[in-house]
Amino acid sequence: MKEKINRREFLKRTGEGAAVLGAAGIAASCAPKKTAQALSSAPAEDVLENGTMELRTNPGNGDKVSLLGYGCMRFTMKKGPDGKDIVDQDNVNALVDYALAHGVNYFDTSPVYLQGQSEEAVGIALSRHPRNEYYIATKMSNFWSNDRKVAMQLYQESFKYLRTDYIDYYLLHSLGRGGADAFKERFEDNGVMPFLLEEREKGRIRQLGLSFHGNQEQFEQMMDLHGKYHWDFVQIQMNYFDWKHADGRRNVNADYLYERLDSMGIPIVVMEPLQGGRLAQPAEGIVKRLKERDPEASAASWAFRFVGSYPRILTVLSGMVYQEHLQDNLRTFMDFKPLTAEEEEFLGTELAGIMANYPTVNCNDCKYCMPCPYGIDIPGIFKHYNKCVNEGNVPQSVEQENYRKLRRAYLVSYDRSIPTLRQADHCTHCKQCVPKCPQSISIPRELSRIDRFVENLKKNTL
């Protein structure tokens, strides 16, 4: 790619970090709650007033990093004067202020988040505070071009948008797919890696690492580069479901990733601790099991405690869109209580084993697949289907006692949440979405599966 292209033009063309699409809500029995996680009621002695944020020491440089990190991928949007979606900056400022006041000091963003607006929004919010009160993490998100000019433009713009003269934690974004060959093309052949190493020597980058999405062979290829580049930290997907139930063909069990990095002494940043929200709103049977153990704790808090209980974890990222999310998470990470060995086994083996039997799609709603060139609301379709499965509201056969009620509820909610022209039956299997998916989901296959299910419901032939 020889033409000069900025991040916003790229986003317009390819849809990385596209805005939320689809109708405002899902009707009937599959209707989403206002927030994305089931929240607990505040205890009488509120930890928000008296608690202390758990801090982890980065062995590489001594940073005291909050165990709860702020993932800046999903802030709320609003319509600007020209009718286009823009970040609600007042909301961002309020959330960042509240997080900082309660000990959160790690903020993770990227040039491609929020239609290319995340870095600027984060920069505005954080620059209102002393620079030594927070750590900024951002990424080299040069997915679409191996051109050095593109990489340099992304890098320099990050400083401008974030209003800083150094970046604390800089990541090579989404390594793994394509393995060593893709790494060579994105970072070595074009001279980007020597430049970034020099920037680290100068202190403009304080810590250099990578975020990983891929299989075990690709992970080992990235680890083979540690001797050459010295990864200061690595960001991985880790949660109690993926601990032992990740798709081994395309993703790696988190226990393997953790143990490998731990043996190498590399600090770990956790992404997707709730598996895209799935562990915040699991099936009713799972919620019941959790409530039997602690009636006051949210499902999300159990998932966060699982990953936070491992000592090599430096920080756990959560994309907190609403203040109630932030408050619930703060109650988990302030005066943090690690899980017992028995509780870890309960989550990572027993509950995860039950969840593995639910036929959900492993979508984390990142929207990297959007926009679909044929207008399909891919994440909206998966979100609707997963929610209905997790809540036990999916009709399975005409022999079910409440089949007619479930059938009507699913079809009505599907039509109300996903406009007709954006439903799964319009997929042409062009596969343009497949390489963009960090979860390596076979998107056309899953859309076809859901479309067949819907068509069978309409024909009443389940």
PyMOL commands that set and color helices and strands:
alter all, ss='L'
color gray80, all
select helices_A, chain A and resi 7-14+28-30+47-50+89-101+113-116+118-126+131-133+148-162+179-188+192-202+216-224+226-229+242-245+254-264+284-293+299-308+323-333+341-355+378-390+403-417+420-422+424-426+434-436+443-459
alter helices_A, ss='H'
color red, helices_A
select strands_A, chain A and resi 55-57+64-66+68-71+77-79+85-87+106-108+135-140+167-176+205-213+233-237+268-271+313-318
alter strands_A, ss='S'
color yellow, strands_A
deselect
rebuild
show_as cartoon
